Amino acid sequence: MSAIQQSRGSSDDELDRLSTRGTELNLAGLADLDEPPHSKKAPVLAREDEWIASLDLDAFALELKTLGKTLAAQQGDADVRHLDKIVAWQRACTAFGVATMGLVAYNPLAIFALSTGVLTRWTIVAHHVCHGGFDKCETKGRYNRFTFGVGSTYRRCVDWLDWMLVEAWNVEHNQLHHYSLGEDADPDLVERNLANLREMPAVLTPLKYAVVAFLIVTWKWFYYAPNTFKVLSLNQMRRRDDPRLAQWSKEWQEEACVVGSWAVWWNFGKYFTNVDFFGRVLGPFFVVRFLLLPALVAAAAAAAASVGLLSSAPAVAAAYAGRSSLINLVAAELLTNAHAFLVVATNHCGDDLYRFEGHATPRSPTFFMRQVVSSVNFATGDGKGGQGHLADVVDFLQGWLNYQIEHHLWPDLSMLSYQKAQPLVRDICKRHGVPYVQESVWVRFVKTVSIIGGRSSMRRFPAQYNSAKDVVS
C-alpha cells in the first residue's frame, strides 16, 4: 500500500470514530482533506487583510476562551426557563397555523404561523439542543443531544420532525460544518457547492437566477436532506470499510448531493437507495405534514358539520377544509424554505468573509479566529446584550441564527448565553482589530446571491499566515 493510501486510510478511520461522538470534537484527522500551505514567504496583504499581520492570535483566543468558560459556568435555571418560553412560542405558532389552515385557502396568517413553527423548531430548539446547549442544565431529560429526535421514528416525530434525518444532520452540521468552517471539507460551503451556477456563461444568466429562485423555496428537501444523509452514509460506509470508497475520489465524495443525483445510471445507489432515502428520510415528514394533518382537519370539519356547527354538509365541509389545509401547508412549505434560506445560507457567505487552506485544530487560537472571520451576525436583540421579550422577538424571527459568530465560537451554549456574549465578543474583536461582521439579513442575502451568481467571491485567507502550531498539514 502506498504512503498516500495509508494517509487516506488513517483519515477515514478518524472520521469513523468522530461519527459516533458528540459535538465537541477533535477533528485533527480532517487535515488530510485539505491541501497544506506551500509557500513560507509572507505575501503583501490587501488593505482589508492587513489586520492579519498585526494580530496577537494567542491573546485574542485567550480572551475568547476565558469568556466561553464564564458563560458556560453561568448557565442554569434561567436558561431552561428561557428555552421553555421559546418552545411555547414555537408551539403556539404551529397550533395557530393548524387551527386556522382549514378555514380558507391561501390564509396568510396560517401560512406564516405554520412556516415559523417549522423554522423555529429546527433553528432554535433542535439546533441548540442537538449541540448540547442544555446538556448540563436540569431539563429532566427532555432536551439532551444524545436522545433528542434520535433512535426511532417516534422520537423524531415527538422531538423534531422535518425533512432532514436528525442523526444525519448531527453528523453533517455539528461535526463537519462546525469543525471545518470555511475549509474545503466544510459540507455547507456555498461558493464551492454551487460552483456550476457560478461558472455558467453570461448568456445563461436568466437560467442561473431561475435555478437560484427554485433552490430558495425547495432547498431543505431538494438539497439539504439528501446531502446530510449522504454525509451520514459515508461515515457508515467507512465504519464498514466499504470497498467502494477506494473507487471514489475525495472530490467526488465532496460533491453536493441533491434529490435524484444517486438515481442516474452512473451514480445509481452510490450512497443509498430510493427506499432508504424516501422511506427513512423524507417519508415521515411528508406523510405527517401533507397527508395526516389535512385529513385530521377534514375529519374535524366533517364532525363540526354533522352536529350543526357548520351550515354545509359534512362531506362538503370535509373536502373544503382538507383542500384549504393542503394549500396552506404547501404555501407554508415554500415560505419556510425561503425563510430558512434567508437566515441559514447567508451565515457564512459573502465577499467580506474568508475561506481557508489547511485544517485548524479545534479549540486552537486559529480555530477561534476562523469562526469569527468566516461568520456573520445579523441584528441581535437590543444590540447591547440585554434580554427580554422584545429582544427575543427579534431573535425568534431570525431563528436565533443572528448570533452566528458567538454560536461558532461556543456551539454548546444556550440562546440566552449568546445574547449575553454578543456585545462582549464584538468588543474583544474591536480591541484586537479582528473583523466582526454584523449587517442586516437582507444585505447578507444580496451578498449571498452575488456569490452564487459568480459576481463576487469570498476572500482567501493567506496560507502563509497560518499558525504552524494550529493548522495541521
N, C-alpha and C positions, 0 to 999 in steps of 0.2 A: 504494500500500500504506500502511495506517495505521501510526502510530508503535507501537501495541500489537502489530500483526502483525510489524513489524520486530524488536521486542524479543523476541517469542517465537521468531522465526526464528533470531536470534543465539544464544538459549539452546539451541535444538535443535542448531545447528552445534557448540556447545561439547560437548554430550553425545555427539555423534558422535565427536569427537576423543577424548573420555575413554574410550569403549568399547574403544579399541584399545590402551590403555596398561596399566601395571601397577597396583599397589595404592596407591602413594604419589602422590596426585593433587592437582592444584589444581582444585577444583570450584567456582570462583567463579561460573561461569555458572549454577549451580543456584539462585542467589539469586532469579531470576525466578519460581521455583516457589513462593515464599513471599511472604506479604504483609509489607511493611515496617512498622516501628513507626510509630504515628501520633502519639501524644502525647509531648511532651518533658517534661511535668511529672512529677516523681518521685512515685509513689504512696506511701501509708502501707503499710509492709510488714507482713505477718503475722509472728507471732513466729518461725515456722520459717524465714522468709525473711530475717531481719534480718542474717544473715551477708553478704548480697549487698552491702549498703550500705558495709560496713567492709572489704571485700576489696581488697587491693592486687593487682589482677589481673596486672599485669606481673611483679611479684616472684614471685608464685605460679607463673606459667608459666615463668619463667626457671629456677627450681629444677627443674621437671619436664623442661624441655628439656636441662638440664645432665646430669641423671640418665640420660635416654634416650641421650645421646651416650656416656656412660660405659659403660652396659650394652652398647650396640652394639659398642663397641671391645673389650670383654672376650669376645665370642663367638668360639668356635673349636672345637678338637677335643673339648673336654668336652661341648659342646652336641650335637655329632654322635654321640658315644658315648651320650649320654642319649637322643637320638632313636632310635638303634638298639635300645636296651633297650625303649623303649616300643613300637616296631614289633614286636619279638619277643613282647611281652606280647599285643599285639593279634592277631598271627598265631596264637599259642598258643590264645587263646580261640576263634578261628574253627576251627582244626584240631580242637580237642577237641569242639566242637559238631558238626562234620561227622562225626567218627569215632563219635560216640555217638548221633546223632539217629535212626539206623535200628534201634536196639536195642529201643526200646519207645516207644509214643506217649505224649505228654504228659510227657516226661522233663524234669524241672525243671532239671537240670544242663546238659543240651544246650540247652534254651531260653535259659537265662541266658547261656551261653557264646556262642551264636550272636548273641544280641541285643547283647551287649557288644562282640563283634568288629565288628559293623556300626557301632555308635555311635562307638567309638574310632577306627576308620579314618577316619571323617568328622571328628569334632570335635577330634581330637588331631592325627592325621597329616596328612590333607588340609588341614584348616583352617590349620595353621601353615605348611605348605609352600606352599599357594596364596597366602598373604600375603607370601611371600618371606622367611620366618623363617630359612631356611638358604641363601639365595642367595649369601651372602658366605662361607659355610663350605665346606670341601672335602668334597663328598659324591659326587664322580665323576659328577656329572650326574643322580644318582638323584632328588634332591629339589630341583628348581628350578621355580619357579612358572610359567615360560614353557613348560615341557614336561610337567609333571605332569598326567596324566589328560586332556590336550587334544590335538586334532589328528586323532584317529582312534578308532574303537570299540575297537581293540586296546589303545591306550594307556589308555583309560578302564577296560577290564577288568583290565588289569595293575596300574594305579596306584590307582584309586578308583572302584569300581563301586557306584553307589547309584541311588536314584530320580532324583536331580537330574542334569541335564547339567552337566558341570564348567564349561564356558565360560559357561553361563547363571548358575551360582552365583557365578562370579568377578565378573561384572558387577553382579549384584544385591546380593551381600553385601560384597565387597571394596571396591566403589566407592560405590554409592548408600547402603547402610546405614551404612557406617563414616564417610562424609564428609557425611552428612545426619542424624546421630543425633538423634532427638527432634524433628526438623523435619517439616513436612507432606510433604516429599519422601522421607522415610525409608520404604522399602517394607515394613519389618518392624515398623511402629508398631502394636502390638496393639490399643490403645484405639481407633484410627481404623479399622483393618481389620475389627474386629468390632463396629462401631457398630450394625449391625442387631440383633445379640443384646442389646447394652446397652440399646437403646431398646424392646425387647419389653415389652408391658404385663405387670403383675404377675400377671394371671390365667394367663399363659403361662410362668410361671417353671419348672414341671417340664419343659416342652418345651425351654426355654432351656438347662437344665443337661444334658438328654439330648443336645442338639447339642454341648455342650462335651465330654461324655464321648466322643462319636463322634469329634470332632476330635482329642482327645488320642491315640487309638490309630490314627489314619489320616492325620494331618496332613502327613506327608512326601510321600506320593504324591497325596493329595487336594488339598492346597493348595500346598505349598512347591515341588514340581516344576513345576506349571503356572505359578505366579506368577514364579518365577525365569526360566522360558522366555519368559514374556510380556515381562519387562524386556529380555532379550536381543533378542527380536523387535522391540521398539520401537526399540532402538538401531540395528538393521539397517535398519529402515524409514526412520529419519532419514538414514542414510547414502545410501539410495537416493532420498531426497527423495520418499517415497511421498505422493501427493496425499490419501490417506485421513486422514493425520494432521491436516490442516486441519479435518476434519469432526468430530474427537473433542476434546472439552473436556479441560482438564487434570484435572478431577475424574474424568472417565470413564477416562482413562488410568491414574489412580492407584488405581482400584478393584481390590480383591483379585480374583485370578483363580483359580478352582477347577476341578477336573475337570468338564467338560461345560458350563461357562459360555459357551464360544465356540460351542457346538453349537445353542443355542436360536436361533430364526429371526431375532430382532432383533440377535443378536451373531454370526451364522454367519460363520466364517472371519475373525473380527475381527483376530486376531493371527497365527493359524496354523491349519492344518488338522488333522484327526484323524490323518491319515497322518504328518504332521510330528511330532506330539506322541507318539502311541503307538508309532510306529516308531522315532523317534530318541531320545526321552527315556525313557519308561517301559519300552519293549520290551526293551532289552538286559538290564536288571536282572531283569525278570520272567522272561525265558527262562532265564537262567543260574541264578537263585536257586530258582525254583519248578518248573522242568522238568528242566534238565540235572542239578542236584545230586541230586534224588531218583532220577533214572534211573541215575546213576552208583552210588549206594548200593545200589539194587536189583540192578544188574548184579554188584556185588561180593558181595552176599548169595547170588545165584544161583551164582556161581563157587565160593564157600565151600561151599555145599551140594553141589555136584557133585563135590567132592573129599572129601566126608565130614566136613568141619569142622562142619556143621550137620546135625541129625537130620532135618529136613524136606526135602521135595522141592525142587529148585531153583526151580520156578515159585512154589511156596507161599512160600519164603523171600524171593524177589524181591518178591512182592506185599506181604508183611508189612513188609519193610524200606522199600520205597518209600512205602507208606501212612504208616508211622510217621514217616519223614523229612519228608513233606509236612506232616503235622500239626504237628510240632515247628517247622518253618520258618514256618508261618503264625502259630503262637503266639509265636515269637521276633519276627516282624514287628510284631505288636501290642505286645509288650513294648518293643522298641527305639523305636517311635514314642512310647510313654508316657515312657520314659526320656529320650528326646531332648526331648520337651515340657517335662519337669521341669527340665532344665538349660539349655535354649535359650530357650524362650518367657518364662522368668522373669527373664532377664538385665536387661531394660530396662523392666520393667512393675511398677507399684506406686504407691500414693498418696504415697510419700515420694521419688519420682523426678520429674524435670522434663521438660516439653515446651517448645518454643521457637518464637518468631516470628523470621523473618529467617534468612539463611544465614550461618554463621560461616566465614570464610576458613580453609582448612586450615592447621594448624600455627600459627595465631594464638593469643594468650592466651585469647580467648574459646573457641576450639576446644578447648583443653586443659581449661578449666573445665567445658565441657559434657560432655566424655567422662566426667568424674568424677561429676557430679551427675545424670546420666541413665543410670548403670550401677550394678550391684550385684555384690558378691563374695559367694561362699558360704564355707564353711570351707575354709581353704587350708593344705595340707601340715601343718607343725607350727606355723604361725602366726607363726614367728619368722624366716622366710627360710631355714630350714635345708633341706638336700636329703638324699636317701637313699631307701631302698626304702619305708619306712613312709609318708613324706610323699608319695611317688609313688603309692602305693596310694590314698590319699585323693583325690589329684588325678585319677588314672586313672578312678576310679569316677564322677567328676563330669565326665568328658570334657574335663578341663582348662579348663572354662568357668567355673570358680570364681575365675579371675583376670580377670574381665571389665573391671574398671577399668583395670588395667595394660595389658591387651591393646588396649583402645581408645585409650589414650594413645600406644602404640607398636605398631601392628599387625604390624610386620615384625621382631619379635624371637622368640626361641625359647622353648620351655616352661620351660627352666632359668632363663632370664633373668627370667621372670615370678615364679618362686619367689624369686629374689633381690630383685626390685623391690618385692614386696608390702608388707613392713613399712616400707620406706623411703618409699613413696608414702603410706601411712597416716600416717606421722609428718609428712610435708610438709603434708598436708591438715589435720592437727590444729594445726600451727603457724599456719596461715593461716585457720583457722576454717571451712574448706570441708567440707560433709558428706561423709563417707566411709562408705557403707552396706555393712555386711557382716553377713549373717544366714544362718541355716540355709536350705538349699534348700527345706525343707518350709514354712518360714514364708513364703518368697517365692512358693511355689506357691499358698498360701492368698491372698496379696495379689494375685497374678495373676488367679486365678479371681474375686476380688472386682471387679477392674477389668472383666473380661469380662462379668460378670453385671450390671454397672451399679450395684453397691452402693457403689463408691468411684471416684474419678477421679484422674488424675495431676495433679501441681502444674503451674501455668503460670508460667514464668519471666517476671517483669515486663519487658515490652519496653522500658520507659523506662530500664532499667538496662543495655540492650545497649550495648556499646562501639561508638561510631560508626566507629572505625578498623578494627574487626574484622568487624562484621556488615554484609554487603552488602545494600543496599536499592535 
